[in-house]
Amino acid sequence: MAQQKLHVAIVFGGKSAEHEISVKSASNVYKAIDRSRFEVSLLGIDPQGRWHLVDGDKLIAVKPDLKAIENCSISAALPSLPAGDADPAKLNPIVIKNPALNRKIDVAFPILHGPNGEDGTVQGFLKLAGIPFVGAGVLGSAVGMDKDVMKRLLRDAGIPVVPFVVVRQHERRGLKFEDVKRLLGMPVFVKPANLGSSVGISRAEDAASFAKSVEEAFKYDTKILVEKAAVGREILCAVLGNENPKAALPGEVITAASHKFYSYEAKYLDSSAAQTVAPANLTLEQVKKIQDTSVQAFEVLCCEGMGRVDLFLTPDDTVLVNEINTLPGFTNISMYPRLWEISGLPYQDLITRLIELALERAQSEAALKTAR
C-alpha cells in the first residue's frame, strides 16, 4: 500500500505592504514542490485579513496583485483553533470550515512577509494549533522582524552592526536633524523597524530629505531606525538548518548609481536598477568570514529553518550585519533559493528540506515534558 502523501498548506498573502511579493513567492513554491511526496493546499490571506482556499493553477496564471487571492479563491476558509480534545489522536489542528479541504494539515509553509505573518503572529497561531511549520519559531520570527531588537541582540553578542538610533512615535517631536547628523554623519537611511523588501526606506542627505524620509517611515510603523550609511559591498548569505545550521555561498547586490540603494523598485520593478551576482566574487577567507558571521547571527537571533542574512563587507574586510530575513522571498529572482542552487541544493530539494526541518523540530518539541 502506497504511503499517504504529507499534506502541506502554503500560507501566503497577508495584511502587509509586501502582500504581492508573498503571492509571487507562493506561486513559485506551488509550482516547484515535489508532488510525489506532498499534497498541497494554498491558504491565501487577503489584504483585509480574510482567509481563502485558493486554486493553485489559477494563481500561477494571474498577475500577483492585491486582488489575486480573491480572484483565485475556491471559497472563504476561516481557520479556528482546535476544540480542545484531550486526546491528541483526535485532535484536528486548524479546522477549516470548508468541505473542499478534506484532511488535516500535516505541515504549514508560511510564505508571509512583514507584519502579521513574519513577526511571530502566524507562527504562534500554528504552534497553538499543533501544526509543524517551516521557518523560525515565535521568538526568532519576532526578533528577526524588529530591526531595533535584532540589532541590539547582535551588538550585545559582539557581532558588528551599522551604527543606528531608534525613534518612537511619541519621541518624534524631539527628533532633530542636527543631532542625528552629529551622531551618525550624512547620509543616513531611515526605515520602519518592522517591515521588509525595502518598503518605507529612504536615503537622506540633508535636512529636507531627512524630514521627508522620517514622514515616509512613520507611515508604516510606530518605531523607526535611522542608520549610518555603510560604505562597502552589499552581501547576502543564505542559512539553512535547526541545531546545526549551514551557510550557502554568498551573493552580492550591485545597485546602479541612479538608485543609490537597493530599494523596493530596484528589487521588483526596475530590472536595470540592480544586478545580483551569485556567487559573489570573494576570496576564500572572505567567504568563510561571511558564512561564519551569518551562522552566528542566525543562532544569536534564535532562528530555525531558514534565514537570509544581509551584510556589508567594508574596504578593510570588516563584516557588518545589516539584518536577517526569516522568511525570505521565493520568487523567480529571489536570492535565497538561488544561493542554495549554486551551492548544490536545487529549488525543489530546498523546499523538501525546509519541510523536513519543520517536522524534525516538531518531533523534538513533542518529546519535551509539558507537566511535572
N, C-alpha and C positions, 0 to 999 in steps of 0.2 A: 504493500500500500504506500503510495507516494506521501511524503511528509507535507503537511499543510504549510503553505507559504505564510511568512510573517506579515501581518497587516501593518503597514506604515502609513501614518497620517501626516502629510505635509501641511503644516500650518503657516499661512503666509498673509500678506497684505498688512492690515492693522491701521490704527489711528496714528499715523506718523507722517512727517514730511517726506519720509523715504518709502512711502507706500508703493510707488510704481517700480522702484528698484527691487523690492521684495517680490512683486509679481513676476518680473523678469527672471529672477533667481529661481522661483518656484517652478516656472515653466521649464527651465533648463534641467533642474533636478528631476522633474517628472519625466522628461524625455530620456534622461540618461540612466535612471535607476535600473538595477538588474531585475527584470520581470520574472526571471526563472526562480528567483528567491523571494521576491516581495510582491504582495498585493498592495496596491497604492490607492489611497483616497486623498482628495485635496480639500482641506478646510480653509476657506478664504474668509478673512475678516475685512469687511468693507470699511471705508473711511468713517462711517458712523458707529462702528463697533459691532455691527451685526455679523453673525457667523453664517456661512453658506457652505453647503456641499456643492463642489464645483466640478463641472465636466472638464476633465483634463485635456481632451482632444480639442475642445472648443478654445480652451485657454491658450494653447500653444499657437493658435491660429489668429488671435486677436492682438490689437495694439495694447500694450500694458499700461492703460491709463486708469484714472480713478473710478471708471465705470466697469472695468474689465471683470471684476468678481461678480457683480450683479448681472452683467450680460451673459456670463457663463454659468450662472447658478442653476443647479438642478432644483433646489428649494432651500428655504431657510433651515439652518441646522443649529438649534440652540443647545450648547453644551451645558451640562449641570454636573455637580459633584455627585459621587455615589450616595446611595440611600443610607449607607452606614451599616450594611450587613456585617455581622460579627464574624461570619465565616469567609475567610479570604478566597476560598474556592468559588464562592458565589458572587464575589464582588465583580461588578461590571463597570470598570473605570470609564469615566466620561460617558454618560448616557446621551446619545444624540437622538433627540426627539424627531427622528426621521427614518421611516422604514427603508429608505434606499441604502442606508449604512447599516448592513445587517449583521455585523460582527464587531466584537470589541477591538479596540486599538491596542496592538502589541507594543508599538513604539512610535513616538511622535518625532517629527523632524521639523522643528521651528525654523523658518526662514523669514524672520521678522527683524526689521532694522529700526533702531531708535526706541523712544519711549513706548510703553505698553506692549512690549514684545521682546526687546533685547535687554531690558533692565531688570529682569528677575520676576516680573509680574506673571507672565505666562508660565515661566518655569515653576513658580510657586503653585500655580493652579494645577499644573500637570503633576507636580510632586504630591499635592494633597489628593489628587485623583488616583495616584498609584500607577502612573504611566511612565515608563522609561522615556527619556528624551535626549536628543542629540544636543551636544554643546555644553557650555558651562552651567553649573547649578545656580541656585538663587543668589548666593553670596558673590560668586565670581561674575555673574551677569550684572548685578547691581554695581559692583566695584568697577567693572570694565566700562560701564555706561557713564559713570560720573567722573569726568576728567579731573576734577578737583581732588576727590578722594583717591583716585588712581595715582595721580602724580605725587601726592603726599606719601602714599604707601611705598611707591618706588623710591622716592627720595630717602625715606627713612631706612630702606633696605640697602642704601648705598649705591643704587643704580642711577647714573646721571640722567637728569631730565632738563628740558629747556626752562630757564627761569620764567616765573609767572606770578601773577597776582589774581586773586578771586574777588569778584564784586557781586553782592546780592542785591536784589531789587530794592530793599529798604535802604541800602547804602549808596544808591545811585546818585543822589544829590551831592554826596560828598566826594564823588569821583572827579579828580582834577587832572586835566591833560598834563600839566607841568609836573605833577607828582609822578605820573606814570612815565613820563619822559626821563625824569631824573633816575627812577628805579631801573627801568628796562632799556632806555635808549629808544631810538627810532630806526627802522619801522617796527611795528608790533602787529600781531594777529589777534583779533577779537573774535571769540567763538562762544556759542552756548555750551554750558557744561555737559548737558545731556542730549547729544544728537550726534549723527554721523554723516557720512557721504558729503562732508564739507558744506552741509546746509547751514546757512546763517553765519558763515565765517567770512570775515573781511580783513583786508590788509590796510593798515592805517599808517600814514607817513607824516601827518600834520594834524593840527587841532581840528580842522574842519572834517577831514576824513575819519578821525578818531570818533568824533561825536556821531557821525553817520553810522559808523561801524557798531558802536555801542547800542544805538537805536535798533539796528537790524538784529543783533544778537538777542536782545531782550524780547523780541517778538516770539522767540522760540523757547525761552527758558527764563526762570526767575533767578538764575545764577549764571554768571558768565566768567570766562577766563580771558585775561589779557596776557599774551605771551611775547617774549622777546623773539624777534625773527632769527632763526638759527641759520648760520652760514654753513652749508655743506650739502652733500648729496642726499636725496630722499630715497631711503632703502626700505623695502618691505620684506618681511620674513614670516613664513607660514609655520605654525607649530601644531602638532597633532599628538594626542595621547592623553592618558589619565595620570597614573602614578609615575610613569617614566616617559615623559613627552619627548618628542624628537622635532628637530627643525629641518625644513627643506632648504634647498639652495636659495639664497636671497635674490630678489629682483630689485629693479630701480625704476623710479619715475623721473623722467626728464621733461620738465614743463617748458613750453615755449615762452620766450621772453614777453610776448604780448599778454600773457595771462598772469604772470608774476607768481602764482601759486596754483596748486592742484585743486582747483575749485570744482563745484558741482558741475558746472558747464564743461570744464575740461575733462571731467571723468566720464560724463554720459552724453553730452550734446554736441561737442565740437571735436571731431576725430583728429583735427590738426593741432589741437591745443597742447597735447602732451604725448610723449612716447613712453611706453612701458617696455622695459628690457628684462628678459628672463633667459638665462641667469644674468645677474649684474656682472660687469667687468671688475672683478675684485681679486686681490691676492688671496692665497690660501689662508694667510694669517688674518686678513680682514674678514673672510668668510667665517672662520672659526669664532672670532670675537663677536661678530654679529649673531651667529647662531647661539652661542653660549649666553649672550645677554638676553636674547629673545626667550630662550627657555627659562632663564632665571626670572624674567619679568612675568612670564606665564604662570610660574609656580608661586611667586610672591603675591600675585593678584588672585590666587585661589581658583584658577581656571582649570577646566577639564574639557576633553573632547577636541576642540579646535580653537584657534585664535590666530589672527594676523597682527603681528607686531610691526608698527610703523616707527622707523628710526631715522636719525640723521647721522651721517658719517662726516665729521668735520675734516678740514685740511690736515690737521695734526693726528688723524686717525682716532679721535675720541668718538665713541658711540653714545649718542643721546637717544633715549626712548621718548618718542612723541606720544604714542597711545597704543592701546590694544583694542582690536575689534573682535568681540567674542562670537559674533555671527556675521562673518564676512560675506560679501556678495558671491553669488554663484551664477552670475550672468555669463554670456559667452566671451566677455573680455575681462572678467574678474581675475585678479591676481592670485587669490588663494588657491583655487584648483589648478591654475596654470603653473604655479611654482611647484606643486606636488607632481604635476605631469612631467616637468623637466627633471624632477628628482626620482622618477621611476615609478610613480603611483598614478595610473590613469584615472580619469574623472570618475568612471563607473566604480572602480575599485575603491576610490576615496570615499564615495558615498556609502559603500558597503562597510568600509572600516569604521566610519563615523557611527553607523547604526550598531555595529558590534561593540564599540566603545560605550555607547549608551546602555546596552544590555549588560555589559560587564560591570559598569558602575551600579546599575540597579541590583544586580545579583550580590555585589559586595555590600551594598547598603541593607539589603534584605537579611543578611546574615547577622547584622548587629542586634543586640538586645534592645528592646524598647520598654522593658519593665524589669523591676528587681526580682 
